[in-house]
Amino acid sequence: MRVLHFFKTYWPDTFGGVERTIHAIAKGVAKYGVESDVLSLSEKPGENSREFDGHMAHKAKLDFEFASTGFSREVFGRFRELSGKADVIHYHFPWPVMDIVHLVIHTGKPTLVTYHSDIVKQKVLLQFYKPLMSRFLCSVDRIVATSPNYLESSDVLRRFRAKTTVIPLGLDEADYPKADDVTRMLWRNRFPGHFFLFVGVLRYYKGIHILVEAAKRNGLSVVVVGSGPMEEELKQAAQGAENVHFVGALPDQDKIALLELCEALVFPSPLRSEAFGLSLVEAAMFGKPMISCEIGTGTSFVNLNNETGLVVPPNDVDALSDAMKCISEDAEKAVAMGAAARDRYLAHFTAERMCEGYHRLYDELTAGRSIARESI
């Protein structure tokens, strides 16, 4: 079986949450005999196709971007070529250009879409996009929600409940080898005491400004890993708070060392743009308690309040500050929550479990299409 993944960005241009998910699926389903291709856009495609970790990453020329949406004339031809070789087309939502390509090029192949997030920020443009989005979602064979929480809270997904299944995102522990002693010691020397950790791109919906204010109130040490468009603004907001440390984007080995050393992960995203939170899964994998906000998305599926960590109201500086103090002041409770987080990772969020779900769905789609052909 051959599967074509289609999304606006992918390695080596970017490697965020959606891209890591595509990579984990492509890598994980290989053991079932599934070959994977990934088609995305790039400003400088270079080689149009490159091998990456057992699958092929294909590129079409990015012409321009508008409202976080990449546009490309070349992608229509590339999609037609690659979809012709595929048995299943696997879309990753949202990306309006993807909808157009799907509706223009009738492949006749089974299709599914992983629904990563509602469109939250572009509310005005969303009104113009809705008819296209509805046509696209009506036309695909299956939709995958990444958590039951998101299925219940998304107005869009509830309309398509009959053909929607839930497959939680997962991570492969083999991609997170233990930090070497030198790297671990370097970070321990830099941050010798207890500290809370944030990992992610510094975007508007991550809530880091709330974390900065909470840290100012409780005086607890916070290490922020990541870079992004809000970086300078956040550093300005943190001026004078010597307990808040911005260390920038880091190689995986350094991030792993900090995950091993931290007291807990804080993930204060207050908006539905944060649909799942793979950083929470990383923390759970490392057996760390978590603090997140109740926003009706997958963050509260990963982090269960008073079990694997604490869940607080969004945009509430006092509640976030108090949650941090609660974990800092009760080591026994923090350890118990961390152990429960680890157990929950093993039960729900391994890459193996995620890939089993997708392989089963691929099989259902191709079997269903074969039966339909035989009945004609």
Secondary structure, 3 states (H helix, E strand, C coil): CEEEEECCCCCCCCCCHHHHHHHHHHHHHHHHCCEEEEEEEECCCCCCEEEECCEEEEEEECCEEECCEEECCHHHHHHHHHHCCCCEEEEEECCHHHHHHHHHCCCCCCEEEEECCCCCCCHHHHHHHHHHHHHHHHHCCEEEECCHHHHHHCHHHHHCHHHEEECCCCECHHHCCCCCHHHHHHHHHHCCCCCEEEECCCCHHHCHHHHHHHHHHHCCCEEEECCCCCHHHHHHHCCCCCCEEEEECCCHHHHHHHHHHCCEEEECCCCCCCCCCHHHHHHHHCCCCEEEECCCCCHHHHCCECCCEEEECCCCHHHHHHHHHHHHHCHHHHHHHHHHHHHHHHHHCEHHHHHHHHHHHHHHHHHHHHHHHHHC
